[in-house]
Amino acid sequence: MAESINVFGNILEPCCNNPKTGFFRNGLCDTCSEDFGFHTVCIMVTKDFLEFSKKMGNDLSTPHPAYNFPGLKPG
């Protein structure tokens, strides 16, 4: 896969290593045509954000081992 670039034209830098997030679980805000969730931003989540997302049908705090997703925690 070719290196992805950010909006400034620079190579993407790791955003999150513990847990590794992003569509490819590589810690980058990297994407492809199969990424229907558009994992293209890096954020620091809050408890309120996680609760709101869950209420809206996007539970980001529950681990999903089948997708190598440990679940997000505030901070």
N, C-alpha and C positions, 0 to 999 in steps of 0.2 A: 504494500500500500504506500502511495506517495505521502510525503509529509504534508499535513494540513496546515493552513495558515489562518491567522486571526484577521479581524477587520482592518488591522493596520498593515497587513501583508507580511507579518512576522510569523515564524514557525511557532506553533502552539507549544506552550509550556505546561508541565503537569499542574493540575489544579488540586487534585485530591489523591492522596496515597493510602489513607487509612480511614475508611475503606476506599478501595479504588472504585471510582464511579465512572459515569459516562456510558454511552451505548456499548462500547467495546470493553468496558471495565479495565481501561488502561490509564485512568486518572486524567484523561484529556477530554476537553469539550469537543470531541470528534464525532462525525456523523457520516451517514451514507444513505442511499435511497431506501434501505430497509428499516431505517430509524423513524418509525411513525410517531414517536414521542418527541422528536427533535431535541436531543440532548446536546444543546449548543451553548449553554451558559453555565458558568461556575458561580455558585451561590453559597453563602453561609446561612443555613436554615435556623429558624427559631421554632420554639414549641408551638406558637400560634400558627405559623405557616404549616407545620406538619399536621396539626389538628384540622385546619381549614382544608388542606389538600385531601385529607382522609374523608372529611365530610362531603367533599365534592366528587368522591369516587376515585381518587388517586392516592392510595395508601403508600406513602414512601417510607414509613417507619417499620413496617413489618418485613422481616427477612424473607427472601425467596431464594433458597439455596440452589434450586434448579437453574436459576439465571445468574448464579454467583453474586447475588445481591444481599448484603448483610443487613439492610435497613439503615435509614438515616437517623441520626440523633441531633438534637439542637447543638449548635456551636460551630 
